[in-house]
Amino acid sequence: MRATLTPRQLEVLRLAAEGYTARKTGTTLFIAEKTVKIHRGLIMRRLGAANFTAAVAIAIRLGLID
């Protein structure tokens, strides 16, 4: 399985893997916290994850992020 994520979604994933909150991710990427949460939901759906922590684990396993 090779999920297709946008460059912004990959940025959100990378920051989450580093422990960033939705608020800190938004500040870092100059987007609203709500936009970060929307990205997280789309990422979960595309990766078939039950929650965002699982999405990060799946992304690492698939080699989408380090």
N, CA, C and O atoms as a Maestro MAE file, in Angstrom:
{
 s_m_m2io_version
 :::
 2.0.0
}

f_m_ct {
 s_m_title
 :::
 protein
 m_atom[264] {
  # First column is atom index #
  i_m_mmod_type
  r_m_x_coord
  r_m_y_coord
  r_m_z_coord
  i_m_residue_number
  s_m_chain_name
  s_m_pdb_residue_name
  s_m_pdb_atom_name
  i_m_atomic_number
  :::
  1 25 0.847 -1.188 0.000 1 A "MET " " N  " 7
  2 3 0.000 0.000 0.000 1 A "MET " " CA " 6
  3 2 0.890 1.248 0.000 1 A "MET " " C  " 6
  4 15 1.818 1.366 0.800 1 A "MET " " O  " 8
  5 25 0.599 2.137 -0.876 2 A "ARG " " N  " 7
  6 3 1.341 3.408 -0.918 2 A "ARG " " CA " 6
  7 2 0.323 4.531 -0.886 2 A "ARG " " C  " 6
  8 15 -0.317 4.827 -1.894 2 A "ARG " " O  " 8
  9 25 0.176 5.148 0.258 3 A "ALA " " N  " 7
  10 3 -0.783 6.235 0.423 3 A "ALA " " CA " 6
  11 2 -0.252 7.489 -0.253 3 A "ALA " " C  " 6
  12 15 0.949 7.757 -0.254 3 A "ALA " " O  " 8
  13 25 -1.166 8.242 -0.821 4 A "THR " " N  " 7
  14 3 -0.792 9.504 -1.445 4 A "THR " " CA " 6
  15 2 -1.173 10.638 -0.505 4 A "THR " " C  " 6
  16 15 -2.352 10.862 -0.234 4 A "THR " " O  " 8
  17 25 -0.175 11.343 -0.017 5 A "LEU " " N  " 7
  18 3 -0.402 12.477 0.866 5 A "LEU " " CA " 6
  19 2 0.179 13.716 0.208 5 A "LEU " " C  " 6
  20 15 1.168 13.645 -0.522 5 A "LEU " " O  " 8
  21 25 -0.447 14.848 0.475 6 A "THR " " N  " 7
  22 3 0.047 16.106 -0.068 6 A "THR " " CA " 6
  23 2 1.316 16.517 0.682 6 A "THR " " C  " 6
  24 15 1.571 16.032 1.784 6 A "THR " " O  " 8
  25 25 2.103 17.403 0.089 7 A "PRO " " N  " 7
  26 3 3.289 17.888 0.803 7 A "PRO " " CA " 6
  27 2 2.939 18.498 2.164 7 A "PRO " " C  " 6
  28 15 3.681 18.305 3.128 7 A "PRO " " O  " 8
  29 25 1.832 19.224 2.261 8 A "ARG " " N  " 7
  30 3 1.431 19.827 3.536 8 A "ARG " " CA " 6
  31 2 1.060 18.747 4.549 8 A "ARG " " C  " 6
  32 15 1.408 18.857 5.725 8 A "ARG " " O  " 8
  33 25 0.365 17.716 4.109 9 A "GLN " " N  " 7
  34 3 0.017 16.622 5.012 9 A "GLN " " CA " 6
  35 2 1.265 15.927 5.530 9 A "GLN " " C  " 6
  36 15 1.322 15.540 6.697 9 A "GLN " " O  " 8
  37 25 2.260 15.767 4.675 10 A "LEU " " N  " 7
  38 3 3.520 15.169 5.119 10 A "LEU " " CA " 6
  39 2 4.213 16.060 6.146 10 A "LEU " " C  " 6
  40 15 4.811 15.558 7.098 10 A "LEU " " O  " 8
  41 25 4.138 17.376 5.960 11 A "GLU " " N  " 7
  42 3 4.711 18.302 6.959 11 A "GLU " " CA " 6
  43 2 4.005 18.146 8.295 11 A "GLU " " C  " 6
  44 15 4.653 18.103 9.341 11 A "GLU " " O  " 8
  45 25 2.686 18.063 8.268 12 A "VAL " " N  " 7
  46 3 1.905 17.887 9.497 12 A "VAL " " CA " 6
  47 2 2.298 16.575 10.180 12 A "VAL " " C  " 6
  48 15 2.467 16.536 11.399 12 A "VAL " " O  " 8
  49 25 2.441 15.519 9.409 13 A "LEU " " N  " 7
  50 3 2.865 14.228 9.962 13 A "LEU " " CA " 6
  51 2 4.253 14.309 10.586 13 A "LEU " " C  " 6
  52 15 4.467 13.824 11.696 13 A "LEU " " O  " 8
  53 25 5.190 14.920 9.876 14 A "ARG " " N  " 7
  54 3 6.561 15.031 10.393 14 A "ARG " " CA " 6
  55 2 6.602 15.778 11.719 14 A "ARG " " C  " 6
  56 15 7.293 15.370 12.652 14 A "ARG " " O  " 8
  57 25 5.861 16.866 11.790 15 A "LEU " " N  " 7
  58 3 5.847 17.640 13.032 15 A "LEU " " CA " 6
  59 2 5.187 16.856 14.165 15 A "LEU " " C  " 6
  60 15 5.636 16.917 15.310 15 A "LEU " " O  " 8
  61 25 4.131 16.127 13.850 16 A "ALA " " N  " 7
  62 3 3.475 15.300 14.873 16 A "ALA " " CA " 6
  63 2 4.438 14.237 15.390 16 A "ALA " " C  " 6
  64 15 4.479 13.961 16.589 16 A "ALA " " O  " 8
  65 25 5.205 13.646 14.492 17 A "ALA " " N  " 7
  66 3 6.182 12.632 14.894 17 A "ALA " " CA " 6
  67 2 7.250 13.221 15.813 17 A "ALA " " C  " 6
  68 15 7.854 12.509 16.615 17 A "ALA " " O  " 8
  69 25 7.475 14.525 15.688 18 A "GLU " " N  " 7
  70 3 8.434 15.218 16.564 18 A "GLU " " CA " 6
  71 2 7.777 15.687 17.861 18 A "GLU " " C  " 6
  72 15 8.441 16.276 18.714 18 A "GLU " " O  " 8
  73 25 6.477 15.430 18.013 19 A "GLY " " N  " 7
  74 3 5.789 15.764 19.250 19 A "GLY " " CA " 6
  75 2 5.064 17.090 19.258 19 A "GLY " " C  " 6
  76 15 4.630 17.544 20.316 19 A "GLY " " O  " 8
  77 25 4.922 17.721 18.110 20 A "TYR " " N  " 7
  78 3 4.236 19.012 18.047 20 A "TYR " " CA " 6
  79 2 2.736 18.834 18.264 20 A "TYR " " C  " 6
  80 15 2.139 17.878 17.769 20 A "TYR " " O  " 8
  81 25 2.141 19.751 19.001 21 A "THR " " N  " 7
  82 3 0.686 19.778 19.151 21 A "THR " " CA " 6
  83 2 0.080 20.399 17.895 21 A "THR " " C  " 6
  84 15 0.793 20.942 17.051 21 A "THR " " O  " 8
  85 25 -1.242 20.310 17.785 22 A "ALA " " N  " 7
  86 3 -1.921 20.934 16.640 22 A "ALA " " CA " 6
  87 2 -1.684 22.442 16.658 22 A "ALA " " C  " 6
  88 15 -1.482 23.051 15.607 22 A "ALA " " O  " 8
  89 25 -1.708 23.041 17.833 23 A "ARG " " N  " 7
  90 3 -1.498 24.483 17.937 23 A "ARG " " CA " 6
  91 2 -0.088 24.867 17.499 23 A "ARG " " C  " 6
  92 15 0.091 25.809 16.726 23 A "ARG " " O  " 8
  93 25 0.920 24.132 17.998 24 A "LYS " " N  " 7
  94 3 2.306 24.444 17.649 24 A "LYS " " CA " 6
  95 2 2.565 24.167 16.161 24 A "LYS " " C  " 6
  96 15 3.308 24.903 15.512 24 A "LYS " " O  " 8
  97 25 1.961 23.121 15.633 25 A "THR " " N  " 7
  98 3 2.086 22.827 14.202 25 A "THR " " CA " 6
  99 2 1.523 23.974 13.384 25 A "THR " " C  " 6
  100 15 2.139 24.414 12.414 25 A "THR " " O  " 8
  101 25 0.354 24.457 13.775 26 A "GLY " " N  " 7
  102 3 -0.259 25.578 13.068 26 A "GLY " " CA " 6
  103 2 0.617 26.809 13.088 26 A "GLY " " C  " 6
  104 15 0.796 27.472 12.067 26 A "GLY " " O  " 8
  105 25 1.162 27.113 14.247 27 A "THR " " N  " 7
  106 3 2.045 28.276 14.378 27 A "THR " " CA " 6
  107 2 3.285 28.111 13.503 27 A "THR " " C  " 6
  108 15 3.710 29.053 12.833 27 A "THR " " O  " 8
  109 25 3.853 26.929 13.513 28 A "THR " " N  " 7
  110 3 5.060 26.663 12.737 28 A "THR " " CA " 6
  111 2 4.814 26.766 11.233 28 A "THR " " C  " 6
  112 15 5.647 27.287 10.492 28 A "THR " " O  " 8
  113 25 3.661 26.263 10.793 29 A "LEU " " N  " 7
  114 3 3.351 26.247 9.361 29 A "LEU " " CA " 6
  115 2 2.544 27.472 8.910 29 A "LEU " " C  " 6
  116 15 2.189 27.586 7.737 29 A "LEU " " O  " 8
  117 25 2.260 28.379 9.839 30 A "PHE " " N  " 7
  118 3 1.489 29.592 9.544 30 A "PHE " " CA " 6
  119 2 0.094 29.269 9.009 30 A "PHE " " C  " 6
  120 15 -0.383 29.882 8.054 30 A "PHE " " O  " 8
  121 25 -0.547 28.285 9.655 31 A "ILE " " N  " 7
  122 3 -1.928 27.931 9.324 31 A "ILE " " CA " 6
  123 2 -2.707 27.836 10.629 31 A "ILE " " C  " 6
  124 15 -2.119 27.734 11.706 31 A "ILE " " O  " 8
  125 25 -4.024 27.869 10.527 32 A "ALA " " N  " 7
  126 3 -4.867 27.802 11.718 32 A "ALA " " CA " 6
  127 2 -4.826 26.405 12.339 32 A "ALA " " C  " 6
  128 15 -4.644 25.407 11.642 32 A "ALA " " O  " 8
  129 25 -4.998 26.355 13.649 33 A "GLU " " N  " 7
  130 3 -5.051 25.073 14.358 33 A "GLU " " CA " 6
  131 2 -6.158 24.197 13.774 33 A "GLU " " C  " 6
  132 15 -5.991 22.984 13.649 33 A "GLU " " O  " 8
  133 25 -7.275 24.803 13.422 34 A "LYS " " N  " 7
  134 3 -8.386 24.047 12.833 34 A "LYS " " CA " 6
  135 2 -7.964 23.409 11.507 34 A "LYS " " C  " 6
  136 15 -8.366 22.285 11.209 34 A "LYS " " O  " 8
  137 25 -7.169 24.109 10.722 35 A "THR " " N  " 7
  138 3 -6.674 23.568 9.453 35 A "THR " " CA " 6
  139 2 -5.773 22.364 9.709 35 A "THR " " C  " 6
  140 15 -5.824 21.382 8.968 35 A "THR " " O  " 8
  141 25 -4.957 22.433 10.745 36 A "VAL " " N  " 7
  142 3 -4.106 21.299 11.119 36 A "VAL " " CA " 6
  143 2 -4.983 20.096 11.458 36 A "VAL " " C  " 6
  144 15 -4.691 18.974 11.044 36 A "VAL " " O  " 8
  145 25 -6.048 20.328 12.206 37 A "LYS " " N  " 7
  146 3 -6.940 19.231 12.582 37 A "LYS " " CA " 6
  147 2 -7.641 18.637 11.370 37 A "LYS " " C  " 6
  148 15 -7.879 17.431 11.322 37 A "LYS " " O  " 8
  149 25 -7.971 19.461 10.401 38 A "ILE " " N  " 7
  150 3 -8.570 18.961 9.158 38 A "ILE " " CA " 6
  151 2 -7.551 18.084 8.419 38 A "ILE " " C  " 6
  152 15 -7.888 17.001 7.941 38 A "ILE " " O  " 8
  153 25 -6.311 18.558 8.332 39 A "HIS " " N  " 7
  154 3 -5.259 17.756 7.697 39 A "HIS " " CA " 6
  155 2 -5.100 16.417 8.416 39 A "HIS " " C  " 6
  156 15 -4.976 15.376 7.772 39 A "HIS " " O  " 8
  157 25 -5.103 16.445 9.733 40 A "ARG " " N  " 7
  158 3 -4.954 15.208 10.501 40 A "ARG " " CA " 6
  159 2 -6.069 14.225 10.186 40 A "ARG " " C  " 6
  160 15 -5.821 13.029 10.029 40 A "ARG " " O  " 8
  161 25 -7.295 14.722 10.093 41 A "GLY " " N  " 7
  162 3 -8.423 13.855 9.757 41 A "GLY " " CA " 6
  163 2 -8.278 13.228 8.376 41 A "GLY " " C  " 6
  164 15 -8.559 12.045 8.188 41 A "GLY " " O  " 8
  165 25 -7.839 14.031 7.414 42 A "LEU " " N  " 7
  166 3 -7.639 13.518 6.055 42 A "LEU " " CA " 6
  167 2 -6.509 12.491 6.017 42 A "LEU " " C  " 6
  168 15 -6.594 11.488 5.308 42 A "LEU " " O  " 8
  169 25 -5.462 12.748 6.779 43 A "ILE " " N  " 7
  170 3 -4.337 11.807 6.847 43 A "ILE " " CA " 6
  171 2 -4.817 10.476 7.422 43 A "ILE " " C  " 6
  172 15 -4.503 9.414 6.883 43 A "ILE " " O  " 8
  173 25 -5.570 10.534 8.505 44 A "MET " " N  " 7
  174 3 -6.086 9.311 9.125 44 A "MET " " CA " 6
  175 2 -6.928 8.517 8.133 44 A "MET " " C  " 6
  176 15 -6.800 7.296 8.039 44 A "MET " " O  " 8
  177 25 -7.783 9.208 7.401 45 A "ARG " " N  " 7
  178 3 -8.645 8.543 6.427 45 A "ARG " " CA " 6
  179 2 -7.810 7.893 5.323 45 A "ARG " " C  " 6
  180 15 -8.046 6.741 4.962 45 A "ARG " " O  " 8
  181 25 -6.838 8.629 4.790 46 A "ARG " " N  " 7
  182 3 -6.019 8.099 3.688 46 A "ARG " " CA " 6
  183 2 -5.157 6.923 4.120 46 A "ARG " " C  " 6
  184 15 -4.879 6.028 3.321 46 A "ARG " " O  " 8
  185 25 -4.730 6.920 5.385 47 A "LEU " " N  " 7
  186 3 -3.887 5.826 5.877 47 A "LEU " " CA " 6
  187 2 -4.706 4.714 6.524 47 A "LEU " " C  " 6
  188 15 -4.159 3.669 6.878 47 A "LEU " " O  " 8
  189 25 -6.001 4.926 6.680 48 A "GLY " " N  " 7
  190 3 -6.857 3.910 7.294 48 A "GLY " " CA " 6
  191 2 -6.583 3.729 8.769 48 A "GLY " " C  " 6
  192 15 -6.667 2.617 9.290 48 A "GLY " " O  " 8
  193 25 -6.252 4.822 9.452 49 A "ALA " " N  " 7
  194 3 -5.898 4.773 10.871 49 A "ALA " " CA " 6
  195 2 -7.097 5.142 11.746 49 A "ALA " " C  " 6
  196 15 -7.917 5.983 11.377 49 A "ALA " " O  " 8
  197 25 -7.184 4.497 12.911 50 A "ALA " " N  " 7
  198 3 -8.267 4.763 13.849 50 A "ALA " " CA " 6
  199 2 -8.051 6.065 14.620 50 A "ALA " " C  " 6
  200 15 -9.010 6.701 15.057 50 A "ALA " " O  " 8
  201 25 -6.789 6.456 14.783 51 A "ASN " " N  " 7
  202 3 -6.479 7.707 15.472 51 A "ASN " " CA " 6
  203 2 -5.183 8.267 14.886 51 A "ASN " " C  " 6
  204 15 -4.524 7.613 14.077 51 A "ASN " " O  " 8
  205 25 -4.828 9.474 15.298 52 A "PHE " " N  " 7
  206 3 -3.681 10.121 14.669 52 A "PHE " " CA " 6
  207 2 -2.354 9.502 15.081 52 A "PHE " " C  " 6
  208 15 -1.407 9.498 14.295 52 A "PHE " " O  " 8
  209 25 -2.270 8.984 16.288 53 A "THR " " N  " 7
  210 3 -1.049 8.294 16.713 53 A "THR " " CA " 6
  211 2 -0.806 7.082 15.825 53 A "THR " " C  " 6
  212 15 0.325 6.822 15.415 53 A "THR " " O  " 8
  213 25 -1.863 6.348 15.531 54 A "ALA " " N  " 7
  214 3 -1.749 5.195 14.631 54 A "ALA " " CA " 6
  215 2 -1.352 5.650 13.232 54 A "ALA " " C  " 6
  216 15 -0.587 4.965 12.553 54 A "ALA " " O  " 8
  217 25 -1.861 6.792 12.797 55 A "ALA " " N  " 7
  218 3 -1.512 7.319 11.472 55 A "ALA " " CA " 6
  219 2 -0.022 7.610 11.389 55 A "ALA " " C  " 6
  220 15 0.611 7.319 10.374 55 A "ALA " " O  " 8
  221 25 0.544 8.183 12.448 56 A "VAL " " N  " 7
  222 3 1.984 8.462 12.472 56 A "VAL " " CA " 6
  223 2 2.764 7.149 12.398 56 A "VAL " " C  " 6
  224 15 3.742 7.047 11.658 56 A "VAL " " O  " 8
  225 25 2.331 6.147 13.165 57 A "ALA " " N  " 7
  226 3 3.010 4.849 13.157 57 A "ALA " " CA " 6
  227 2 2.942 4.202 11.771 57 A "ALA " " C  " 6
  228 15 3.932 3.648 11.295 57 A "ALA " " O  " 8
  229 25 1.785 4.272 11.131 58 A "ILE " " N  " 7
  230 3 1.621 3.713 9.784 58 A "ILE " " CA " 6
  231 2 2.530 4.445 8.800 58 A "ILE " " C  " 6
  232 15 3.187 3.820 7.967 58 A "ILE " " O  " 8
  233 25 2.563 5.768 8.900 59 A "ALA " " N  " 7
  234 3 3.391 6.568 7.991 59 A "ALA " " CA " 6
  235 2 4.872 6.214 8.142 59 A "ALA " " C  " 6
  236 15 5.599 6.150 7.150 59 A "ALA " " O  " 8
  237 25 5.309 5.988 9.352 60 A "ILE " " N  " 7
  238 3 6.700 5.588 9.590 60 A "ILE " " CA " 6
  239 2 6.946 4.213 8.976 60 A "ILE " " C  " 6
  240 15 7.947 4.003 8.290 60 A "ILE " " O  " 8
  241 25 6.030 3.282 9.225 61 A "ARG " " N  " 7
  242 3 6.168 1.926 8.691 61 A "ARG " " CA " 6
  243 2 6.205 1.917 7.169 61 A "ARG " " C  " 6
  244 15 6.934 1.127 6.569 61 A "ARG " " O  " 8
  245 25 5.414 2.802 6.534 62 A "LEU " " N  " 7
  246 3 5.369 2.877 5.074 62 A "LEU " " CA " 6
  247 2 6.539 3.671 4.483 62 A "LEU " " C  " 6
  248 15 6.716 3.718 3.266 62 A "LEU " " O  " 8
  249 25 7.327 4.288 5.354 63 A "GLY " " N  " 7
  250 3 8.466 5.073 4.884 63 A "GLY " " CA " 6
  251 2 8.090 6.458 4.383 63 A "GLY " " C  " 6
  252 15 8.868 7.092 3.671 63 A "GLY " " O  " 8
  253 25 6.897 6.935 4.749 64 A "LEU " " N  " 7
  254 3 6.473 8.270 4.339 64 A "LEU " " CA " 6
  255 2 7.200 9.345 5.120 64 A "LEU " " C  " 6
  256 15 7.445 10.439 4.612 64 A "LEU " " O  " 8
  257 25 7.544 9.026 6.364 65 A "ILE " " N  " 7
  258 3 8.311 9.930 7.223 65 A "ILE " " CA " 6
  259 2 9.348 9.103 7.973 65 A "ILE " " C  " 6
  260 15 9.241 7.880 8.061 65 A "ILE " " O  " 8
  261 25 10.347 9.786 8.508 66 A "ASP " " N  " 7
  262 3 11.396 9.093 9.294 66 A "ASP " " CA " 6
  263 2 10.985 8.956 10.734 66 A "ASP " " C  " 6
  264 15 11.735 8.404 11.540 66 A "ASP " " O  " 8
  :::
 }
 m_bond[263] {
  # First column is bond index #
  i_m_from
  i_m_to
  i_m_order
  :::
  1 1 2 1
  2 2 3 1
  3 3 4 2
  4 3 5 1
  5 5 6 1
  6 6 7 1
  7 7 8 2
  8 7 9 1
  9 9 10 1
  10 10 11 1
  11 11 12 2
  12 11 13 1
  13 13 14 1
  14 14 15 1
  15 15 16 2
  16 15 17 1
  17 17 18 1
  18 18 19 1
  19 19 20 2
  20 19 21 1
  21 21 22 1
  22 22 23 1
  23 23 24 2
  24 23 25 1
  25 25 26 1
  26 26 27 1
  27 27 28 2
  28 27 29 1
  29 29 30 1
  30 30 31 1
  31 31 32 2
  32 31 33 1
  33 33 34 1
  34 34 35 1
  35 35 36 2
  36 35 37 1
  37 37 38 1
  38 38 39 1
  39 39 40 2
  40 39 41 1
  41 41 42 1
  42 42 43 1
  43 43 44 2
  44 43 45 1
  45 45 46 1
  46 46 47 1
  47 47 48 2
  48 47 49 1
  49 49 50 1
  50 50 51 1
  51 51 52 2
  52 51 53 1
  53 53 54 1
  54 54 55 1
  55 55 56 2
  56 55 57 1
  57 57 58 1
  58 58 59 1
  59 59 60 2
  60 59 61 1
  61 61 62 1
  62 62 63 1
  63 63 64 2
  64 63 65 1
  65 65 66 1
  66 66 67 1
  67 67 68 2
  68 67 69 1
  69 69 70 1
  70 70 71 1
  71 71 72 2
  72 71 73 1
  73 73 74 1
  74 74 75 1
  75 75 76 2
  76 75 77 1
  77 77 78 1
  78 78 79 1
  79 79 80 2
  80 79 81 1
  81 81 82 1
  82 82 83 1
  83 83 84 2
  84 83 85 1
  85 85 86 1
  86 86 87 1
  87 87 88 2
  88 87 89 1
  89 89 90 1
  90 90 91 1
  91 91 92 2
  92 91 93 1
  93 93 94 1
  94 94 95 1
  95 95 96 2
  96 95 97 1
  97 97 98 1
  98 98 99 1
  99 99 100 2
  100 99 101 1
  101 101 102 1
  102 102 103 1
  103 103 104 2
  104 103 105 1
  105 105 106 1
  106 106 107 1
  107 107 108 2
  108 107 109 1
  109 109 110 1
  110 110 111 1
  111 111 112 2
  112 111 113 1
  113 113 114 1
  114 114 115 1
  115 115 116 2
  116 115 117 1
  117 117 118 1
  118 118 119 1
  119 119 120 2
  120 119 121 1
  121 121 122 1
  122 122 123 1
  123 123 124 2
  124 123 125 1
  125 125 126 1
  126 126 127 1
  127 127 128 2
  128 127 129 1
  129 129 130 1
  130 130 131 1
  131 131 132 2
  132 131 133 1
  133 133 134 1
  134 134 135 1
  135 135 136 2
  136 135 137 1
  137 137 138 1
  138 138 139 1
  139 139 140 2
  140 139 141 1
  141 141 142 1
  142 142 143 1
  143 143 144 2
  144 143 145 1
  145 145 146 1
  146 146 147 1
  147 147 148 2
  148 147 149 1
  149 149 150 1
  150 150 151 1
  151 151 152 2
  152 151 153 1
  153 153 154 1
  154 154 155 1
  155 155 156 2
  156 155 157 1
  157 157 158 1
  158 158 159 1
  159 159 160 2
  160 159 161 1
  161 161 162 1
  162 162 163 1
  163 163 164 2
  164 163 165 1
  165 165 166 1
  166 166 167 1
  167 167 168 2
  168 167 169 1
  169 169 170 1
  170 170 171 1
  171 171 172 2
  172 171 173 1
  173 173 174 1
  174 174 175 1
  175 175 176 2
  176 175 177 1
  177 177 178 1
  178 178 179 1
  179 179 180 2
  180 179 181 1
  181 181 182 1
  182 182 183 1
  183 183 184 2
  184 183 185 1
  185 185 186 1
  186 186 187 1
  187 187 188 2
  188 187 189 1
  189 189 190 1
  190 190 191 1
  191 191 192 2
  192 191 193 1
  193 193 194 1
  194 194 195 1
  195 195 196 2
  196 195 197 1
  197 197 198 1
  198 198 199 1
  199 199 200 2
  200 199 201 1
  201 201 202 1
  202 202 203 1
  203 203 204 2
  204 203 205 1
  205 205 206 1
  206 206 207 1
  207 207 208 2
  208 207 209 1
  209 209 210 1
  210 210 211 1
  211 211 212 2
  212 211 213 1
  213 213 214 1
  214 214 215 1
  215 215 216 2
  216 215 217 1
  217 217 218 1
  218 218 219 1
  219 219 220 2
  220 219 221 1
  221 221 222 1
  222 222 223 1
  223 223 224 2
  224 223 225 1
  225 225 226 1
  226 226 227 1
  227 227 228 2
  228 227 229 1
  229 229 230 1
  230 230 231 1
  231 231 232 2
  232 231 233 1
  233 233 234 1
  234 234 235 1
  235 235 236 2
  236 235 237 1
  237 237 238 1
  238 238 239 1
  239 239 240 2
  240 239 241 1
  241 241 242 1
  242 242 243 1
  243 243 244 2
  244 243 245 1
  245 245 246 1
  246 246 247 1
  247 247 248 2
  248 247 249 1
  249 249 250 1
  250 250 251 1
  251 251 252 2
  252 251 253 1
  253 253 254 1
  254 254 255 1
  255 255 256 2
  256 255 257 1
  257 257 258 1
  258 258 259 1
  259 259 260 2
  260 259 261 1
  261 261 262 1
  262 262 263 1
  263 263 264 2
  :::
 }
}
